[in-house]
Amino acid sequence: MKNFVTILSNAGLGMAMFGLVLEEFFHLRLEFYVKRKKVMLDNLEIKLLRLSNKVRFIIGVVEGEIIVSNRKRADLVLELQ
């Protein structure tokens, strides 16, 4: 019976250690999830800005505010800046 109690206490210690490792891993993963979310949001903001600029360009061309035909690319870039 004494050996059985020793095995249970060792198993309990092992489970406690596993719980600590799991808790540390959880906090580490949570930190990286937060970093990943920030990077993903930054990338989405860049895409949103790019698409907004494309929409403004297309609307400008359609409404005649920006003329793109028969113009050099450098002149067009200067006008858009």
N, C-alpha and C positions, 0 to 999 in steps of 0.2 A: 504494500500500500504506500510506503514511503517513496518508492521509485515513481509511482503514478503521480503523486503530488509534485515531485520535482519536475517531472515532464510537463505537467500543467503549468507550473510557474515559469518554466523556460519558454513554453509555447506562448504564454501570456506576455512575457517580455519581448518575444519575437514579434508578436502582433502589435505591441506598443511601439516598437521600433519601426515597423512597417507603417503604422499610422503616422508617425512623425515624418518619415520620408515622404509619404503620400501628401501630407499637409505642406511640406516645403515645396514639393513639386507643384502642387496646386497654386501656391503663391507665385512661384516662378513663371508658370504658364500664364497666369492671370496678367502678370506684368508684360509678358510678350504679346498677349492678346490686345492689351491696351496700346502698345507700340504699333502693332500691325494695323489696328483700327485707325490710328492717327495717320499712318502712311497711306492707307486706302482712301481716307477722306481727303488728304492732300492731293492725291492723284485724281480723285473725282472733281475737286475744285479746279485743277488745271484743265481737265477735259471740259468742264462747264465753261470756263473762260474761253477756251479755244472755239467751242461750238457757238458761244454767244458772238464772238467776233466773226465767225463765218456767216451767221444769220444776219448780222448788221451789214456785212459786205454784200450779201445776196439782195437784201432789201434795198440797199443803196443803188445797186446796179439796176434792179427792176424799176425803181422809182426815178431813175435817171440822175440821181445825185452823183453817182460815180460812173464815169465813162471809161470803159476798158478797151474798146475796139480801136485799132490803129494808134496805139500808144506803146511806148517802150516800157518795159517792165520797171526800170529804175524810176521813171517818172511816176508811175502808178504807186510804187512803194513810198515815194516821197509824199504823195498826196494822202496816202492812207495813214501815215504817221502823224 
